[in-house]
Amino acid sequence: MSAADAHQEASTALEGEHMAAAILGLSLSSPLVIGSGLLTDQERNIRRLLAAGAGAVVTKTIHPAPPRSGNERLSRLPTGMLNSTMYSHRSVEEWCTMLRGFDRDGLPVIASIHADSPEELGILADRITESGCRALELGISCMNEEDGLEDTAERVSAYAAAVRARTPLPFSVKLAAGEGTAVRAAAAAGAGADAITLSDTIAGLAVDPDTGQVQLGGVYGYSGPGIKPLVLAEIYELRRSGMTIPVMGGGGVQAARDVVEYLSVGADVVQIYTALHKNMHNTFAAIHRTTQSWLHVHDTSVKELVGRSVSGKPHDTALSGAQRKERTCATAP
Ligand SMILES: Cc1cc2nc3c(=O)[nH]c(=O)nc-3n(C[C@H](O)[C@H](O)[C@H](O)COP(=O)(O)O)c2cc1C
């Protein structure tokens, strides 16, 4: 090997080390996790995004009986996007076959799952575990269902506990930023979750100024750069309050700068979704490349960035969900 090749190999290895991250028992080559959505309903997209450097991909939410609303649409806004989509229309069987293939190829794919009741979600978690999938995200906070979503700590706890009872797999509970996030996050941790994902889309609405018509016909999920400061604030406050559960942070990530901000307030990895609806591959490649070079120029690593903007207790990413549950129960008043 020539000296130039050796140098190239050494600096690639170093850059790899700088980008390394971990969540849900997975060691990731980068902190960039592709969030759940229409784009991750396709095996081809999942494989291509991983090949381009995504640390992991979260599947479109798998549901044993997805409702067919007939009104699943997207609407681009000047800032971000509104969507009325819900769950994957692929069968659980089809997903299990796909997940088996990802497992066979050693690919870090996180299955997003939801069901109509905690019991049914437990059963689904069990089925997905048998496919060889190594980690789960509970996509329980979709606000596009018919009655919207009034989330509570009790609901979060019931779903998380039902899954914890049925699978040893690490799982994250996905929450939507909004009132009472800290209480819902604590409920997830207390019920045995290994991480939380913040944030799902939040309630949004747009009106056609000419006709007065409400776009998409109602209040639906809003995503993109408009929600980033809100989510950053919530992760920052969670960390400042001493909450130690690992966090997959996301909402409005479009560039390396956003990735750095999420890590700085205490997210362990960063999810990217809406930005990828425009030139998915080029957009992802640009975020990956510029995050790598930002770390290089600042001579730092993902691990060094996590939580650097938060003074107070360092957070402990080493506890498993089961250990955390034990600890929460032991310290409860
Ligand atoms: C079209 C679309 C579909 C989505 N589908 C899902 C889903 O099935 N499950 C889920 O947990 N989140 C879903 N999300 C939410 C995203 O994963 C992400 O949490 C949210 O959009 C905020 O991040 P972003 O601003 O980077 O998109 C969807 C978002 C959009 C825009």
The ligand as an ORCA input file, in Angstrom:
! r2SCAN-3c Opt
* xyz 0 1
  C     -45.163     12.146      4.705
  C     -44.782     11.781      6.100
  C     -45.057     10.494      6.567
  C     -44.710     10.129      7.876
  N     -45.004      8.867      8.324
  C     -44.652      8.500      9.581
  C     -44.926      7.195     10.067
  O     -45.475      6.334      9.371
  N     -44.556      6.903     11.333
  C     -43.933      7.799     12.150
  O     -43.591      7.462     13.297
  N     -43.628      9.050     11.705
  C     -43.984      9.411     10.450
  N     -43.685     10.678     10.000
  C     -42.981     11.627     10.894
  C     -41.478     11.704     10.585
  O     -40.844     10.460     10.801
  C     -40.786     12.756     11.481
  O     -40.850     12.309     12.822
  C     -41.433     14.136     11.428
  O     -41.838     14.433     10.107
  C     -40.491     15.248     11.929
  O     -39.231     15.211     11.294
  P     -38.911     16.033      9.914
  O     -39.281     17.457     10.154
  O     -37.451     15.810      9.666
  O     -39.773     15.399      8.885
  C     -44.036     11.061      8.704
  C     -43.771     12.351      8.220
  C     -44.149     12.722      6.949
  C     -43.847     14.117      6.459
*
